[in-house]
Amino acid sequence: SLLKLGQKSTIEMAKNRLLASSLRSKIYNLCDGKKTVTEIAEELGKPQPLVSRYLKELEDGSLIKPKRRGKSVYYVRLA
Protein backbone atom coordinates (compact mmCIF):
# COMPACT_ATOMS: atom_id res chain seq x y z
CA SER A 1 0.00 0.00 0.00
CA LEU A 2 1.13 3.51 -0.72
CA LEU A 3 -0.25 4.77 2.57
CA LYS A 4 2.01 5.01 5.56
CA LEU A 5 0.71 3.51 8.78
CA GLY A 6 -0.06 6.95 10.22
CA GLN A 7 -2.04 7.93 7.14
CA LYS A 8 -4.02 4.72 7.20
CA SER A 9 -5.00 5.15 10.82
CA THR A 10 -6.02 8.75 10.09
CA ILE A 11 -8.22 7.53 7.24
CA GLU A 12 -9.73 4.84 9.46
CA MET A 13 -10.39 7.40 12.19
CA ALA A 14 -12.12 9.71 9.70
CA LYS A 15 -14.22 6.81 8.41
CA ASN A 16 -15.16 5.82 11.95
CA ARG A 17 -16.14 9.41 12.76
CA LEU A 18 -18.36 9.63 9.69
CA LEU A 19 -20.02 6.31 10.46
CA ALA A 20 -20.46 7.08 14.18
CA SER A 21 -23.89 8.51 13.39
CA SER A 22 -26.45 5.71 13.37
CA LEU A 23 -28.38 7.23 10.47
CA ARG A 24 -25.24 7.98 8.43
CA SER A 25 -24.11 4.39 8.99
CA LYS A 26 -27.49 3.04 7.83
CA ILE A 27 -27.32 5.23 4.72
CA TYR A 28 -23.77 4.00 4.02
CA ASN A 29 -24.90 0.38 4.29
CA LEU A 30 -27.69 1.01 1.75
CA CYS A 31 -25.20 2.31 -0.84
CA ASP A 32 -25.08 -0.93 -2.80
CA GLY A 33 -25.17 0.64 -6.26
CA LYS A 34 -28.86 -0.23 -6.63
CA LYS A 35 -30.55 2.65 -4.80
CA THR A 36 -31.11 6.32 -5.51
CA VAL A 37 -31.33 8.99 -2.82
CA THR A 38 -35.13 8.81 -3.04
CA GLU A 39 -35.14 5.04 -2.53
CA ILE A 40 -32.75 5.29 0.41
CA ALA A 41 -34.85 8.05 2.01
CA GLU A 42 -38.07 6.04 1.53
CA GLU A 43 -36.51 2.88 2.96
CA LEU A 44 -35.37 4.75 6.07
CA GLY A 45 -38.49 6.92 6.38
CA LYS A 46 -36.33 10.05 6.42
CA PRO A 47 -36.60 13.33 4.47
CA GLN A 48 -34.76 13.27 1.15
CA PRO A 49 -32.82 16.52 1.84
CA LEU A 50 -31.39 15.01 5.06
CA VAL A 51 -30.35 11.82 3.24
CA SER A 52 -28.82 13.91 0.44
CA ARG A 53 -26.75 15.87 2.97
CA TYR A 54 -25.45 12.69 4.58
CA LEU A 55 -24.69 11.15 1.18
CA LYS A 56 -22.66 14.27 0.34
CA GLU A 57 -20.73 13.95 3.62
CA LEU A 58 -20.01 10.28 2.88
CA GLU A 59 -18.93 11.19 -0.65
CA ASP A 60 -16.67 13.99 0.64
CA GLY A 61 -15.15 11.43 3.03
CA SER A 62 -14.42 9.12 0.06
CA LEU A 63 -16.64 6.38 1.48
CA ILE A 64 -19.14 6.33 -1.37
CA LYS A 65 -19.26 7.36 -5.00
CA PRO A 66 -22.27 8.43 -7.06
CA LYS A 67 -22.78 6.53 -10.32
CA ARG A 68 -25.02 8.09 -12.95
CA ARG A 69 -27.18 5.80 -15.06
CA GLY A 70 -29.37 7.77 -17.40
CA LYS A 71 -31.16 10.41 -15.33
CA SER A 72 -30.72 8.51 -12.06
CA VAL A 73 -27.80 8.55 -9.62
CA TYR A 74 -26.99 5.45 -7.61
CA TYR A 75 -24.57 5.27 -4.70
CA VAL A 76 -21.77 2.73 -4.26
CA ARG A 77 -19.64 2.05 -1.15
CA LEU A 78 -15.89 2.47 -1.75
CA ALA A 79 -14.45 1.63 1.67
TORKOL-4160 file (C-alpha; in steps of 0.2 Angstrom, whole numbers, padded with zeros to 4 digits, m for minus):
79
<pt num="1" X="0000" Y="0000" Z="0000"/>
<pt num="2" X="0006" Y="0018" Z="m0004"/>
<pt num="3" X="m0001" Y="0024" Z="0013"/>
<pt num="4" X="0010" Y="0025" Z="0028"/>
<pt num="5" X="0004" Y="0018" Z="0044"/>
<pt num="6" X="0000" Y="0035" Z="0051"/>
<pt num="7" X="m0010" Y="0040" Z="0036"/>
<pt num="8" X="m0020" Y="0024" Z="0036"/>
<pt num="9" X="m0025" Y="0026" Z="0054"/>
<pt num="10" X="m0030" Y="0044" Z="0050"/>
<pt num="11" X="m0041" Y="0038" Z="0036"/>
<pt num="12" X="m0049" Y="0024" Z="0047"/>
<pt num="13" X="m0052" Y="0037" Z="0061"/>
<pt num="14" X="m0061" Y="0049" Z="0048"/>
<pt num="15" X="m0071" Y="0034" Z="0042"/>
<pt num="16" X="m0076" Y="0029" Z="0060"/>
<pt num="17" X="m0081" Y="0047" Z="0064"/>
<pt num="18" X="m0092" Y="0048" Z="0048"/>
<pt num="19" X="m0100" Y="0032" Z="0052"/>
<pt num="20" X="m0102" Y="0035" Z="0071"/>
<pt num="21" X="m0119" Y="0043" Z="0067"/>
<pt num="22" X="m0132" Y="0029" Z="0067"/>
<pt num="23" X="m0142" Y="0036" Z="0052"/>
<pt num="24" X="m0126" Y="0040" Z="0042"/>
<pt num="25" X="m0121" Y="0022" Z="0045"/>
<pt num="26" X="m0137" Y="0015" Z="0039"/>
<pt num="27" X="m0137" Y="0026" Z="0024"/>
<pt num="28" X="m0119" Y="0020" Z="0020"/>
<pt num="29" X="m0125" Y="0002" Z="0021"/>
<pt num="30" X="m0138" Y="0005" Z="0009"/>
<pt num="31" X="m0126" Y="0012" Z="m0004"/>
<pt num="32" X="m0125" Y="m0005" Z="m0014"/>
<pt num="33" X="m0126" Y="0003" Z="m0031"/>
<pt num="34" X="m0144" Y="m0001" Z="m0033"/>
<pt num="35" X="m0153" Y="0013" Z="m0024"/>
<pt num="36" X="m0156" Y="0032" Z="m0028"/>
<pt num="37" X="m0157" Y="0045" Z="m0014"/>
<pt num="38" X="m0176" Y="0044" Z="m0015"/>
<pt num="39" X="m0176" Y="0025" Z="m0013"/>
<pt num="40" X="m0164" Y="0026" Z="0002"/>
<pt num="41" X="m0174" Y="0040" Z="0010"/>
<pt num="42" X="m0190" Y="0030" Z="0008"/>
<pt num="43" X="m0183" Y="0014" Z="0015"/>
<pt num="44" X="m0177" Y="0024" Z="0030"/>
<pt num="45" X="m0192" Y="0035" Z="0032"/>
<pt num="46" X="m0182" Y="0050" Z="0032"/>
<pt num="47" X="m0183" Y="0067" Z="0022"/>
<pt num="48" X="m0174" Y="0066" Z="0006"/>
<pt num="49" X="m0164" Y="0083" Z="0009"/>
<pt num="50" X="m0157" Y="0075" Z="0025"/>
<pt num="51" X="m0152" Y="0059" Z="0016"/>
<pt num="52" X="m0144" Y="0070" Z="0002"/>
<pt num="53" X="m0134" Y="0079" Z="0015"/>
<pt num="54" X="m0127" Y="0063" Z="0023"/>
<pt num="55" X="m0123" Y="0056" Z="0006"/>
<pt num="56" X="m0113" Y="0071" Z="0002"/>
<pt num="57" X="m0104" Y="0070" Z="0018"/>
<pt num="58" X="m0100" Y="0051" Z="0014"/>
<pt num="59" X="m0095" Y="0056" Z="m0003"/>
<pt num="60" X="m0083" Y="0070" Z="0003"/>
<pt num="61" X="m0076" Y="0057" Z="0015"/>
<pt num="62" X="m0072" Y="0046" Z="0000"/>
<pt num="63" X="m0083" Y="0032" Z="0007"/>
<pt num="64" X="m0096" Y="0032" Z="m0007"/>
<pt num="65" X="m0096" Y="0037" Z="m0025"/>
<pt num="66" X="m0111" Y="0042" Z="m0035"/>
<pt num="67" X="m0114" Y="0033" Z="m0052"/>
<pt num="68" X="m0125" Y="0040" Z="m0065"/>
<pt num="69" X="m0136" Y="0029" Z="m0075"/>
<pt num="70" X="m0147" Y="0039" Z="m0087"/>
<pt num="71" X="m0156" Y="0052" Z="m0077"/>
<pt num="72" X="m0154" Y="0043" Z="m0060"/>
<pt num="73" X="m0139" Y="0043" Z="m0048"/>
<pt num="74" X="m0135" Y="0027" Z="m0038"/>
<pt num="75" X="m0123" Y="0026" Z="m0024"/>
<pt num="76" X="m0109" Y="0014" Z="m0021"/>
<pt num="77" X="m0098" Y="0010" Z="m0006"/>
<pt num="78" X="m0079" Y="0012" Z="m0009"/>
<pt num="79" X="m0072" Y="0008" Z="0008"/>
